[in-house]
Amino acid sequence: MIRTIRIAGFGGQGVMLTGQLLAYAATKQGLYSIWVPTYGPETRGGTANCAVTISDQPIFSPVFKDSDDLMVFNLPSYQKFKDRVKDDGNLFYNASLIEEDVVSADTHVFGIPMSEEAIRLGKPQVANMVMLGAYLKRVGLFKDDVILDSLLKLLGAKKKDMLEVNRSALEKGRSFIDA
């Protein structure tokens, strides 16, 4: 098993945290993982994307052209990476910010209103967790407790109080994917 994932958006949308969380959770679950961040020249507001590779065998290269899964948080990221998903792959897009018709004959497409739902939860900064919840339900790679333990580790002691709202955001995201 090898799974390639690209996550893209503006800096400050949680792109890097989402990728780190997947890579950390994979390792915690006994899999191999590589997380490769790519930043634009700006820290917040500039473009950001990361590549995550997860496998049950050692990974010999972090480089891939087309991903099995793509999560895009904004329109420029969608436009840049929409054609870089493998046939029968998954494309998750932020339906709150991407208003053009997103259809693909070869890819499973999921519009997740991540920004709107995070605002409804009272914490716009958990939008990435709404998207991640949808992704996790669709691909079924991780146990829930592994994701929450990994999130707690990445949040650290200073942001431990954010765990509950992140858990709610993950659950909200899961609700957008049919069982």
Backbone as JSON Lines, residues from 0, in Angstrom:
{"i":0,"aa":"M","n":[0.85,-1.18,0.0],"ca":[0.0,0.0,0.0],"c":[0.89,1.23,0.0]}
{"i":1,"aa":"I","n":[0.61,2.13,-0.91],"ca":[1.26,3.44,-0.9],"c":[0.19,4.47,-1.27]}
{"i":2,"aa":"R","n":[0.14,5.56,-0.51],"ca":[-0.86,6.59,-0.76],"c":[-0.16,7.93,-0.8]}
{"i":3,"aa":"T","n":[-0.44,8.69,-1.87],"ca":[0.15,10.02,-2.02],"c":[-0.95,11.06,-1.88]}
{"i":4,"aa":"I","n":[-0.65,12.09,-1.11],"ca":[-1.64,13.1,-0.77],"c":[-1.01,14.47,-0.97]}
{"i":5,"aa":"R","n":[-1.72,15.38,-1.63],"ca":[-1.27,16.77,-1.72],"c":[-2.35,17.63,-1.06]}
{"i":6,"aa":"I","n":[-1.88,18.59,-0.26],"ca":[-2.76,19.53,0.44],"c":[-2.27,20.91,0.05]}
{"i":7,"aa":"A","n":[-3.18,21.78,-0.38],"ca":[-2.76,23.1,-0.88],"c":[-3.77,24.17,-0.5]}
{"i":8,"aa":"G","n":[-3.24,25.38,-0.27],"ca":[-4.07,26.53,0.06],"c":[-3.19,27.73,0.33]}
{"i":9,"aa":"F","n":[-3.78,28.73,0.98],"ca":[-3.03,29.9,1.4],"c":[-2.32,29.6,2.71]}
{"i":10,"aa":"G","n":[-1.2,30.27,2.95],"ca":[-0.56,30.18,4.26],"c":[-1.53,30.67,5.32]}
{"i":11,"aa":"G","n":[-1.57,29.98,6.44],"ca":[-2.48,30.35,7.51],"c":[-3.77,29.56,7.51]}
{"i":12,"aa":"Q","n":[-4.0,28.72,6.48],"ca":[-5.22,27.91,6.42],"c":[-5.04,26.53,7.05]}
{"i":13,"aa":"G","n":[-3.88,26.26,7.58],"ca":[-3.66,24.97,8.22],"c":[-3.19,23.88,7.28]}
{"i":14,"aa":"V","n":[-2.69,24.25,6.12],"ca":[-2.21,23.29,5.14],"c":[-1.11,22.42,5.75]}
{"i":15,"aa":"M","n":[-0.11,23.06,6.33],"ca":[1.04,22.33,6.86],"c":[0.67,21.47,8.06]}
{"i":16,"aa":"L","n":[-0.17,22.0,8.94],"ca":[-0.61,21.21,10.09],"c":[-1.35,19.96,9.64]}
{"i":17,"aa":"T","n":[-2.18,20.1,8.63],"ca":[-2.94,18.95,8.12],"c":[-1.99,17.88,7.6]}
{"i":18,"aa":"G","n":[-1.0,18.28,6.83],"ca":[-0.02,17.34,6.31],"c":[0.81,16.7,7.41]}
{"i":19,"aa":"Q","n":[1.26,17.51,8.35],"ca":[2.03,16.98,9.48],"c":[1.22,15.98,10.28]}
{"i":20,"aa":"L","n":[-0.04,16.3,10.48],"ca":[-0.92,15.42,11.25],"c":[-1.06,14.06,10.57]}
{"i":21,"aa":"L","n":[-1.26,14.06,9.25],"ca":[-1.37,12.79,8.54],"c":[-0.08,11.98,8.63]}
{"i":22,"aa":"A","n":[1.05,12.65,8.44],"ca":[2.33,11.95,8.49],"c":[2.61,11.42,9.9]}
{"i":23,"aa":"Y","n":[2.35,12.22,10.9],"ca":[2.59,11.8,12.28],"c":[1.68,10.63,12.66]}
{"i":24,"aa":"A","n":[0.39,10.73,12.28],"ca":[-0.57,9.67,12.58],"c":[-0.17,8.36,11.89]}
{"i":25,"aa":"A","n":[0.32,8.46,10.66],"ca":[0.76,7.26,9.94],"c":[1.88,6.57,10.71]}
{"i":26,"aa":"T","n":[2.85,7.35,11.15],"ca":[3.98,6.78,11.9],"c":[3.49,6.17,13.21]}
{"i":27,"aa":"K","n":[2.6,6.87,13.88],"ca":[2.05,6.38,15.15],"c":[1.28,5.08,14.95]}
{"i":28,"aa":"Q","n":[0.72,4.89,13.77],"ca":[-0.06,3.7,13.47],"c":[0.81,2.58,12.87]}
{"i":29,"aa":"G","n":[2.12,2.79,12.84],"ca":[3.03,1.75,12.38],"c":[3.31,1.76,10.89]}
{"i":30,"aa":"L","n":[2.96,2.85,10.21],"ca":[3.23,2.99,8.78],"c":[4.45,3.89,8.57]}
{"i":31,"aa":"Y","n":[4.94,3.91,7.37],"ca":[6.01,4.82,6.98],"c":[5.35,6.09,6.42]}
{"i":32,"aa":"S","n":[6.01,7.22,6.62],"ca":[5.44,8.46,6.06],"c":[6.54,9.47,5.79]}
{"i":33,"aa":"I","n":[6.25,10.33,4.82],"ca":[7.12,11.47,4.5],"c":[6.21,12.67,4.3]}
{"i":34,"aa":"W","n":[6.6,13.79,4.9],"ca":[5.89,15.07,4.74],"c":[6.87,16.06,4.13]}
{"i":35,"aa":"V","n":[6.49,16.64,2.99],"ca":[7.36,17.6,2.32],"c":[6.6,18.91,2.13]}
{"i":36,"aa":"P","n":[6.96,19.96,2.9],"ca":[6.28,21.25,2.76],"c":[6.87,22.09,1.63]}
{"i":37,"aa":"T","n":[6.01,22.91,1.03],"ca":[6.45,23.88,0.02],"c":[5.75,25.2,0.32]}
{"i":38,"aa":"Y","n":[6.55,26.22,0.56],"ca":[6.01,27.54,0.91],"c":[6.28,28.52,-0.21]}
{"i":39,"aa":"G","n":[5.37,29.5,-0.36],"ca":[5.66,30.64,-1.2],"c":[6.55,31.59,-0.42]}
{"i":40,"aa":"P","n":[6.91,32.73,-0.99],"ca":[7.8,33.66,-0.3],"c":[7.16,34.31,0.93]}
{"i":41,"aa":"E","n":[5.85,34.32,0.99],"ca":[5.17,34.9,2.15],"c":[4.85,33.78,3.13]}
{"i":42,"aa":"T","n":[4.7,34.12,4.39],"ca":[4.33,33.12,5.38],"c":[2.83,32.98,5.46]}
{"i":43,"aa":"R","n":[2.13,34.05,5.72],"ca":[0.67,34.0,5.79],"c":[0.1,34.73,4.58]}
{"i":44,"aa":"G","n":[-0.86,34.09,3.94],"ca":[-1.51,34.7,2.8],"c":[-0.88,34.29,1.48]}
{"i":45,"aa":"G","n":[0.35,33.82,1.51],"ca":[0.99,33.32,0.29],"c":[0.56,31.89,0.03]}
{"i":46,"aa":"T","n":[1.02,31.32,-1.05],"ca":[0.65,29.96,-1.37],"c":[1.45,28.98,-0.52]}
{"i":47,"aa":"A","n":[0.83,27.88,-0.21],"ca":[1.48,26.83,0.55],"c":[0.89,25.5,0.1]}
{"i":48,"aa":"N","n":[1.74,24.5,-0.01],"ca":[1.25,23.15,-0.25],"c":[2.23,22.17,0.35]}
{"i":49,"aa":"C","n":[1.75,20.98,0.57],"ca":[2.64,19.94,1.07],"c":[2.26,18.62,0.44]}
{"i":50,"aa":"A","n":[3.24,17.77,0.37],"ca":[3.06,16.43,-0.16],"c":[3.28,15.44,0.98]}
{"i":51,"aa":"V","n":[2.4,14.48,1.09],"ca":[2.5,13.45,2.11],"c":[2.45,12.1,1.41]}
{"i":52,"aa":"T","n":[3.39,11.24,1.75],"ca":[3.36,9.88,1.24],"c":[3.28,8.95,2.44]}
{"i":53,"aa":"I","n":[2.35,8.01,2.37],"ca":[2.13,7.04,3.44],"c":[2.21,5.65,2.81]}
{"i":54,"aa":"S","n":[2.93,4.76,3.49],"ca":[3.1,3.42,2.93],"c":[3.3,2.4,4.03]}
{"i":55,"aa":"D","n":[3.01,1.14,3.7],"ca":[3.32,0.07,4.63],"c":[4.71,-0.52,4.37]}
{"i":56,"aa":"Q","n":[5.42,0.04,3.39],"ca":[6.78,-0.34,3.05],"c":[7.66,0.91,3.1]}
{"i":57,"aa":"P","n":[8.98,0.75,3.22],"ca":[9.84,1.94,3.2],"c":[9.6,2.78,1.93]}
{"i":58,"aa":"I","n":[9.69,4.08,2.09],"ca":[9.46,5.03,0.99],"c":[10.83,5.51,0.51]}
{"i":59,"aa":"F","n":[11.09,5.35,-0.77],"ca":[12.41,5.68,-1.28],"c":[12.5,7.06,-1.92]}
{"i":60,"aa":"S","n":[11.36,7.68,-2.19],"ca":[11.39,9.03,-2.75],"c":[10.15,9.79,-2.31]}
{"i":61,"aa":"P","n":[10.31,11.03,-1.9],"ca":[9.15,11.84,-1.52],"c":[8.46,12.49,-2.73]}
{"i":62,"aa":"V","n":[9.01,12.29,-3.92],"ca":[8.53,12.98,-5.11],"c":[7.43,12.18,-5.8]}
{"i":63,"aa":"F","n":[6.35,12.86,-6.15],"ca":[5.32,12.26,-7.01],"c":[4.71,13.37,-7.85]}
{"i":64,"aa":"K","n":[4.24,13.0,-9.03],"ca":[3.62,13.98,-9.92],"c":[2.13,14.08,-9.63]}
{"i":65,"aa":"D","n":[1.45,12.97,-9.76],"ca":[0.0,12.93,-9.51],"c":[-0.26,12.25,-8.18]}
{"i":66,"aa":"S","n":[-1.24,12.76,-7.46],"ca":[-1.54,12.22,-6.13],"c":[-2.77,11.33,-6.17]}
{"i":67,"aa":"D","n":[-2.85,10.45,-5.18],"ca":[-4.07,9.66,-5.0],"c":[-5.18,10.56,-4.48]}
{"i":68,"aa":"D","n":[-4.8,11.5,-3.63],"ca":[-5.77,12.38,-2.98],"c":[-5.28,13.81,-3.02]}
{"i":69,"aa":"L","n":[-6.22,14.72,-3.23],"ca":[-5.91,16.15,-3.26],"c":[-6.93,16.88,-2.39]}
{"i":70,"aa":"M","n":[-6.42,17.7,-1.47],"ca":[-7.27,18.59,-0.69],"c":[-6.85,20.01,-1.02]}
{"i":71,"aa":"V","n":[-7.78,20.81,-1.57],"ca":[-7.46,22.19,-1.92],"c":[-8.37,23.12,-1.12]}
{"i":72,"aa":"F","n":[-7.74,24.12,-0.52],"ca":[-8.44,25.03,0.39],"c":[-8.83,26.34,-0.26]}
{"i":73,"aa":"N","n":[-8.35,26.62,-1.49],"ca":[-8.68,27.88,-2.16],"c":[-8.64,27.7,-3.68]}
{"i":74,"aa":"L","n":[-9.16,28.69,-4.41],"ca":[-9.27,28.6,-5.86],"c":[-7.92,28.52,-6.57]}
{"i":75,"aa":"P","n":[-6.92,29.34,-6.22],"ca":[-5.64,29.21,-6.92],"c":[-5.02,27.81,-6.78]}
{"i":76,"aa":"S","n":[-5.19,27.21,-5.62],"ca":[-4.66,25.85,-5.41],"c":[-5.43,24.84,-6.25]}
{"i":77,"aa":"Y","n":[-6.73,25.0,-6.32],"ca":[-7.54,24.12,-7.16],"c":[-7.08,24.22,-8.61]}
{"i":78,"aa":"Q","n":[-6.94,25.45,-9.1],"ca":[-6.54,25.65,-10.5],"c":[-5.16,25.06,-10.77]}
{"i":79,"aa":"K","n":[-4.26,25.15,-9.81],"ca":[-2.91,24.66,-10.0],"c":[-2.82,23.13,-9.99]}
{"i":80,"aa":"F","n":[-3.59,22.48,-9.11],"ca":[-3.41,21.04,-8.9],"c":[-4.56,20.15,-9.38]}
{"i":81,"aa":"K","n":[-5.64,20.73,-9.9],"ca":[-6.82,19.93,-10.24],"c":[-6.54,18.81,-11.24]}
{"i":82,"aa":"D","n":[-5.58,18.98,-12.1],"ca":[-5.26,17.96,-13.1],"c":[-4.14,17.03,-12.65]}
{"i":83,"aa":"R","n":[-3.79,17.1,-11.38],"ca":[-2.68,16.29,-10.86],"c":[-3.17,15.23,-9.87]}
{"i":84,"aa":"V","n":[-4.36,14.68,-10.14],"ca":[-4.93,13.61,-9.33],"c":[-5.04,12.37,-10.2]}
{"i":85,"aa":"K","n":[-4.65,11.24,-9.66],"ca":[-4.71,9.98,-10.41],"c":[-6.15,9.61,-10.75]}
{"i":86,"aa":"D","n":[-6.32,8.86,-11.82],"ca":[-7.64,8.31,-12.14],"c":[-8.14,7.51,-10.95]}
{"i":87,"aa":"D","n":[-9.4,7.67,-10.64],"ca":[-10.06,7.03,-9.51],"c":[-9.57,7.58,-8.17]}
{"i":88,"aa":"G","n":[-8.85,8.72,-8.2],"ca":[-8.4,9.37,-6.97],"c":[-9.51,10.22,-6.37]}
{"i":89,"aa":"N","n":[-9.18,10.94,-5.32],"ca":[-10.14,11.77,-4.6],"c":[-9.7,13.23,-4.61]}
{"i":90,"aa":"L","n":[-10.63,14.1,-4.97],"ca":[-10.38,15.55,-4.94],"c":[-11.37,16.17,-3.96]}
{"i":91,"aa":"F","n":[-10.84,16.74,-2.89],"ca":[-11.64,17.44,-1.89],"c":[-11.37,18.93,-2.06]}
{"i":92,"aa":"Y","n":[-12.43,19.72,-2.19],"ca":[-12.22,21.16,-2.36],"c":[-13.1,21.95,-1.4]}
{"i":93,"aa":"N","n":[-12.63,23.14,-1.07],"ca":[-13.33,24.03,-0.15],"c":[-14.49,24.7,-0.9]}
{"i":94,"aa":"A","n":[-15.69,24.15,-0.73],"ca":[-16.87,24.66,-1.41],"c":[-17.27,26.05,-0.9]}
{"i":95,"aa":"S","n":[-16.69,26.49,0.2],"ca":[-16.94,27.84,0.7],"c":[-16.24,28.9,-0.15]}
{"i":96,"aa":"L","n":[-15.1,28.55,-0.74],"ca":[-14.3,29.51,-1.49],"c":[-14.19,29.21,-2.98]}
{"i":97,"aa":"I","n":[-14.46,27.99,-3.38],"ca":[-14.35,27.59,-4.79],"c":[-15.77,27.43,-5.32]}
{"i":98,"aa":"E","n":[-16.16,28.39,-6.14],"ca":[-17.55,28.41,-6.61],"c":[-17.73,27.88,-8.02]}
{"i":99,"aa":"E","n":[-16.63,27.61,-8.73],"ca":[-16.81,27.08,-10.07],"c":[-17.21,25.61,-10.0]}
{"i":100,"aa":"D","n":[-17.83,25.12,-11.08],"ca":[-18.24,23.73,-11.12],"c":[-17.01,22.84,-11.11]}
{"i":101,"aa":"V","n":[-16.95,21.96,-10.15],"ca":[-15.83,21.04,-10.03],"c":[-16.37,19.65,-10.36]}
{"i":102,"aa":"V","n":[-16.06,19.18,-11.53],"ca":[-16.48,17.85,-11.96],"c":[-15.3,17.16,-12.63]}
{"i":103,"aa":"S","n":[-15.3,15.86,-12.56],"ca":[-14.25,15.09,-13.2],"c":[-14.8,13.71,-13.52]}
{"i":104,"aa":"A","n":[-14.55,13.26,-14.72],"ca":[-15.0,11.93,-15.12],"c":[-14.15,10.85,-14.46]}
{"i":105,"aa":"D","n":[-12.91,11.16,-14.13],"ca":[-11.97,10.15,-13.66],"c":[-11.67,10.22,-12.16]}
{"i":106,"aa":"T","n":[-12.17,11.24,-11.48],"ca":[-11.82,11.49,-10.08],"c":[-13.09,11.61,-9.24]}
{"i":107,"aa":"H","n":[-13.05,11.13,-8.02],"ca":[-14.16,11.31,-7.08],"c":[-14.03,12.71,-6.49]}
{"i":108,"aa":"V","n":[-15.07,13.51,-6.6],"ca":[-15.01,14.92,-6.19],"c":[-15.93,15.16,-5.0]}
{"i":109,"aa":"F","n":[-15.4,15.87,-3.99],"ca":[-16.15,16.16,-2.77],"c":[-16.01,17.64,-2.44]}
{"i":110,"aa":"G","n":[-17.11,18.38,-2.52],"ca":[-17.13,19.78,-2.11],"c":[-17.48,19.87,-0.64]}
{"i":111,"aa":"I","n":[-16.56,20.38,0.15],"ca":[-16.74,20.47,1.61],"c":[-16.73,21.95,1.99]}
{"i":112,"aa":"P","n":[-17.83,22.47,2.54],"ca":[-17.86,23.89,2.92],"c":[-17.09,24.13,4.22]}
{"i":113,"aa":"M","n":[-15.8,23.88,4.16],"ca":[-14.97,23.88,5.36],"c":[-14.92,25.23,6.07]}
{"i":114,"aa":"S","n":[-14.83,26.31,5.32],"ca":[-14.75,27.63,5.94],"c":[-16.05,27.99,6.65]}
{"i":115,"aa":"E","n":[-17.18,27.75,5.99],"ca":[-18.49,28.06,6.58],"c":[-18.72,27.25,7.85]}
{"i":116,"aa":"E","n":[-18.39,25.98,7.79],"ca":[-18.63,25.11,8.95],"c":[-17.74,25.5,10.13]}
{"i":117,"aa":"A","n":[-16.52,25.88,9.87],"ca":[-15.63,26.31,10.94],"c":[-16.15,27.58,11.61]}
{"i":118,"aa":"I","n":[-16.7,28.49,10.8],"ca":[-17.29,29.71,11.35],"c":[-18.49,29.35,12.23]}
{"i":119,"aa":"R","n":[-19.3,28.38,11.77],"ca":[-20.44,27.93,12.57],"c":[-20.0,27.36,13.91]}
{"i":120,"aa":"L","n":[-18.83,26.73,13.92],"ca":[-18.29,26.18,15.16],"c":[-17.67,27.26,16.05]}
{"i":121,"aa":"G","n":[-17.58,28.49,15.52],"ca":[-17.04,29.6,16.29],"c":[-15.53,29.73,16.25]}
{"i":122,"aa":"K","n":[-14.86,28.94,15.42],"ca":[-13.4,28.97,15.32],"c":[-13.0,28.8,13.86]}
{"i":123,"aa":"P","n":[-12.89,29.9,13.11],"ca":[-12.53,29.79,11.69],"c":[-11.22,29.03,11.45]}
{"i":124,"aa":"Q","n":[-10.33,29.02,12.44],"ca":[-9.03,28.37,12.26],"c":[-9.12,26.84,12.23]}
{"i":125,"aa":"V","n":[-10.29,26.24,12.48],"ca":[-10.4,24.77,12.41],"c":[-10.99,24.29,11.09]}
{"i":126,"aa":"A","n":[-11.04,25.17,10.1],"ca":[-11.57,24.79,8.79],"c":[-10.82,23.59,8.21]}
{"i":127,"aa":"N","n":[-9.5,23.57,8.41],"ca":[-8.72,22.44,7.89],"c":[-9.15,21.12,8.51]}
{"i":128,"aa":"M","n":[-9.6,21.14,9.75],"ca":[-10.04,19.91,10.41],"c":[-11.4,19.44,9.86]}
{"i":129,"aa":"V","n":[-12.22,20.38,9.42],"ca":[-13.48,20.0,8.75],"c":[-13.13,19.21,7.49]}
{"i":130,"aa":"M","n":[-12.22,19.75,6.69],"ca":[-11.79,19.06,5.47],"c":[-11.15,17.72,5.8]}
{"i":131,"aa":"L","n":[-10.31,17.71,6.81],"ca":[-9.63,16.47,7.18],"c":[-10.62,15.4,7.62]}
{"i":132,"aa":"G","n":[-11.64,15.8,8.34],"ca":[-12.66,14.83,8.77],"c":[-13.32,14.15,7.58]}
{"i":133,"aa":"A","n":[-13.65,14.92,6.55],"ca":[-14.23,14.34,5.34],"c":[-13.24,13.39,4.68]}
{"i":134,"aa":"Y","n":[-11.99,13.83,4.58],"ca":[-10.95,13.01,3.97],"c":[-10.78,11.69,4.73]}
{"i":135,"aa":"L","n":[-10.69,11.77,6.04],"ca":[-10.47,10.57,6.85],"c":[-11.6,9.57,6.71]}
{"i":136,"aa":"K","n":[-12.83,10.06,6.65],"ca":[-13.96,9.14,6.49],"c":[-13.92,8.48,5.12]}
{"i":137,"aa":"R","n":[-13.56,9.22,4.1],"ca":[-13.52,8.67,2.74],"c":[-12.45,7.59,2.58]}
{"i":138,"aa":"V","n":[-11.24,7.87,3.08],"ca":[-10.14,6.94,2.81],"c":[-9.99,5.85,3.87]}
{"i":139,"aa":"G","n":[-10.46,6.09,5.08],"ca":[-10.44,5.06,6.11],"c":[-9.06,4.52,6.49]}
{"i":140,"aa":"L","n":[-8.05,5.37,6.44],"ca":[-6.69,4.92,6.75],"c":[-6.37,4.86,8.24]}
{"i":141,"aa":"F","n":[-7.02,5.69,9.02],"ca":[-6.6,5.86,10.41],"c":[-7.71,5.58,11.41]}
{"i":142,"aa":"K","n":[-7.3,5.12,12.58],"ca":[-8.22,4.98,13.7],"c":[-8.43,6.37,14.3]}
{"i":143,"aa":"D","n":[-9.64,6.63,14.77],"ca":[-9.96,7.95,15.33],"c":[-9.04,8.33,16.48]}
{"i":144,"aa":"D","n":[-8.75,7.39,17.37],"ca":[-7.91,7.74,18.53],"c":[-6.49,8.11,18.1]}
{"i":145,"aa":"V","n":[-6.0,7.53,17.01],"ca":[-4.66,7.87,16.52],"c":[-4.64,9.31,16.02]}
{"i":146,"aa":"I","n":[-5.68,9.71,15.33],"ca":[-5.76,11.1,14.83],"c":[-5.84,12.07,16.0]}
{"i":147,"aa":"L","n":[-6.68,11.79,16.97],"ca":[-6.83,12.7,18.11],"c":[-5.56,12.76,18.96]}
{"i":148,"aa":"D","n":[-4.92,11.63,19.17],"ca":[-3.65,11.62,19.93],"c":[-2.58,12.41,19.17]}
{"i":149,"aa":"S","n":[-2.54,12.24,17.86],"ca":[-1.56,12.96,17.04],"c":[-1.84,14.45,17.06]}
{"i":150,"aa":"L","n":[-3.11,14.81,16.98],"ca":[-3.49,16.22,17.02],"c":[-3.1,16.85,18.36]}
{"i":151,"aa":"L","n":[-3.35,16.14,19.42],"ca":[-2.97,16.64,20.75],"c":[-1.47,16.87,20.83]}
{"i":152,"aa":"K","n":[-0.7,15.95,20.28],"ca":[0.77,16.09,20.27],"c":[1.18,17.33,19.48]}
{"i":153,"aa":"L","n":[0.59,17.52,18.3],"ca":[0.97,18.66,17.45],"c":[0.47,19.99,18.01]}
{"i":154,"aa":"L","n":[-0.66,19.99,18.67],"ca":[-1.16,21.24,19.28],"c":[-0.28,21.67,20.44]}
{"i":155,"aa":"G","n":[0.22,20.7,21.18],"ca":[1.07,21.01,22.32],"c":[0.25,21.47,23.52]}
{"i":156,"aa":"A","n":[0.92,21.63,24.61],"ca":[0.27,21.98,25.88],"c":[-0.43,23.34,25.81]}
{"i":157,"aa":"K","n":[0.17,24.29,25.07],"ca":[-0.4,25.64,25.02],"c":[-1.75,25.69,24.32]}
{"i":158,"aa":"K","n":[-1.99,24.76,23.38],"ca":[-3.24,24.78,22.62],"c":[-4.11,23.56,22.92]}
{"i":159,"aa":"K","n":[-3.86,22.92,24.03],"ca":[-4.62,21.73,24.42],"c":[-6.12,22.02,24.49]}
{"i":160,"aa":"D","n":[-6.48,23.24,24.86],"ca":[-7.89,23.62,24.96],"c":[-8.59,23.65,23.6]}
{"i":161,"aa":"M","n":[-7.83,23.57,22.51],"ca":[-8.41,23.57,21.16],"c":[-8.82,22.15,20.7]}
{"i":162,"aa":"L","n":[-8.5,21.14,21.5],"ca":[-8.76,19.76,21.09],"c":[-10.26,19.52,20.86]}
{"i":163,"aa":"E","n":[-11.1,20.0,21.73],"ca":[-12.54,19.71,21.6],"c":[-13.14,20.34,20.34]}
{"i":164,"aa":"V","n":[-12.8,21.59,20.05],"ca":[-13.35,22.21,18.85],"c":[-12.78,21.54,17.59]}
{"i":165,"aa":"N","n":[-11.54,21.08,17.65],"ca":[-10.97,20.33,16.53],"c":[-11.69,19.0,16.36]}
{"i":166,"aa":"R","n":[-12.0,18.34,17.46],"ca":[-12.75,17.08,17.4],"c":[-14.14,17.33,16.76]}
{"i":167,"aa":"S","n":[-14.79,18.41,17.16],"ca":[-16.09,18.75,16.57],"c":[-15.96,19.03,15.07]}
{"i":168,"aa":"A","n":[-14.89,19.71,14.69],"ca":[-14.67,20.01,13.27],"c":[-14.44,18.73,12.47]}
{"i":169,"aa":"L","n":[-13.67,17.81,13.02],"ca":[-13.46,16.52,12.35],"c":[-14.8,15.79,12.15]}
{"i":170,"aa":"E","n":[-15.61,15.77,13.19],"ca":[-16.92,15.12,13.1],"c":[-17.82,15.79,12.06]}
{"i":171,"aa":"K","n":[-17.78,17.11,12.02],"ca":[-18.58,17.84,11.05],"c":[-18.14,17.47,9.64]}
{"i":172,"aa":"G","n":[-16.84,17.4,9.42],"ca":[-16.33,17.01,8.11],"c":[-16.77,15.62,7.7]}
{"i":173,"aa":"R","n":[-16.73,14.7,8.64],"ca":[-17.17,13.32,8.37],"c":[-18.62,13.28,7.89]}
{"i":174,"aa":"S","n":[-19.43,14.18,8.4],"ca":[-20.86,14.18,8.06],"c":[-21.13,14.5,6.58]}
{"i":175,"aa":"F","n":[-20.15,15.03,5.89],"ca":[-20.33,15.35,4.47],"c":[-20.06,14.17,3.54]}
{"i":176,"aa":"I","n":[-19.59,13.08,4.09],"ca":[-19.28,11.9,3.27],"c":[-20.32,10.82,3.59]}
{"i":177,"aa":"D","n":[-20.96,10.31,2.57],"ca":[-21.94,9.26,2.75],"c":[-21.28,8.0,3.29]}
{"i":178,"aa":"A","n":[-21.97,7.32,4.17],"ca":[-21.42,6.1,4.78],"c":[-21.27,4.99,3.76]}
